[in-house]
Amino acid sequence: MGDELAKIAVNGVELGYRVHGAASGGPPLVFVHGYCMRSTSGSYEEVLELLAASRTVYALDFRGHGASPCDPADWTLAAVADDVVAFAHALGLDAPAYAGHSLGAQIGVFAEIRHPGTFSALCLLAPGPADTRRDPVDMLRFLVEHGHDRDAVREGFRGMFARPPGRMLELAVDAAVLVDSGVHRALSEQNSTHSVDDRLGEVAAPTLLVRGERDTVIAPERQHDLARKLRRCKEVAFSTEGHMLPQESPAMTAREILAFLDHDREPLVAATP
């Protein structure tokens, strides 16, 4: 499971991370998990190790999750996006690529809008929408009320997998029950006003969007809408996968990311927007 857990202080918080594939000397890739999950546990281990064969992967827990605790009063989407950028700068990463799952994918887009040119490429895995103002709040209300009840959380996560999840379900539960209910409240408040839908055209970084047609968390058509609004985007749809595609199909996910970073993004870089 990568190197030992490390910590780095940025923007008034300590962020936890692990490095995978440092010995490979490959170009840097920052990887960020989905909401209520974490990058530094075993949840994403298979896809991270596959990526680490040719990349140096910095698996980061964003503030309020996993090894990166914070005061919920300081939790905002802007702060999380700024943290990711500050993290890359603090480690002196040279033109890193970025890969994020679910909310982690949203954060990558937001970070690139707020800090253009930080990342050489974006890889969005089952991304959340660019406009969250019309999203239902039932899930976050449930997490506020039951987020530390392992049995309740387990049932909630079970429906996010397209096939029997095995040990991945318990790893997801382990991560979710660590999240302070104040973070759920903060995200609920943010979602009611947050939209970067009209700013997607500002994202110049070549982007890969990978989605599952069986996603029950973020409607596939909303992910497709995000892809078509980005200036330089390759979209890949897995017909048999759902929202948890990095865990359920790590080999296919890693293959698409590496193919994009090694070859497929070049035509997008050269394309005139």
HELIX and SHEET records of a PDB file:
HELIX    1   1 ALA A   22  SER A   24  5                                   3    
HELIX    2   2 GLU A   45  LEU A   51  1                                   7    
HELIX    3   3 PRO A   72  ASP A   74  5                                   3    
HELIX    4   4 LEU A   77  ALA A   90  1                                  14    
HELIX    5   5 LEU A  103  ARG A  114  1                                  12    
HELIX    6   6 ASP A  138  HIS A  146  1                                   9    
HELIX    7   7 ARG A  150  ARG A  158  1                                   9    
HELIX    8   8 ARG A  167  ALA A  176  1                                  10    
HELIX    9   9 SER A  181  ASN A  191  1                                  11    
HELIX   10  10 ASP A  197  GLU A  202  5                                   6    
HELIX   11  11 PRO A  220  LYS A  229  1                                  10    
HELIX   12  12 LEU A  245  GLU A  248  1                                   4    
HELIX   13  13 PRO A  250  ALA A  259  1                                  10    
HELIX   14  14 PHE A  260  ASP A  264  3                                   5    
HELIX   15  15 ARG A  265  ALA A  270  1                                   6    
SHEET    1   A 8 ALA A   6  VAL A  10  0                                        
SHEET    2   A 8 VAL A  13  HIS A  20 -1                                        
SHEET    3   A 8 THR A  56  LEU A  60 -1                                        
SHEET    4   A 8 PRO A  28  VAL A  32  1                                        
SHEET    5   A 8 ALA A  97  HIS A 101  1                                        
SHEET    6   A 8 ALA A 121  LEU A 125  1                                        
SHEET    7   A 8 THR A 207  GLY A 212  1                                        
SHEET    8   A 8 CYS A 233  PHE A 238  1                                        
END                                                                             
